[in-house]
Amino acid sequence: PQSYICVTVGASQAISLVASCALQAGDEVVLIEPFFDLYRAAADLVGAVVKSVPLRLLSKKRPEHEQSQSTHGNLDRNARLCSS
């Protein structure tokens, strides 16, 4: 719905806003390397625990997700952000 739309002045503000609304101190954040540096900064600012996992490719078509799945296990909340 339109009530879920938030307009920001840029990506930095949007990332910080999402982190401050969705994360709490002590929450675990899994970042797949390489990642946009503002993701870590926003998580650190809130007091979340950041774990980074390197992205490894099995082939040119499919990224390997096994390590990232074993890193985060059972999640209460899950958000996926993509920078392209």
Buried (B, 14 or more C-beta within 10 A) or exposed (E): EEEEEEEEEEEEEBBBEBBEEBBEEEBBBBBBEEBBEBBBBBBEEBEBEBEBBEEEEEEEEEEBEEEBEEEEEEEEEEEEBEEE
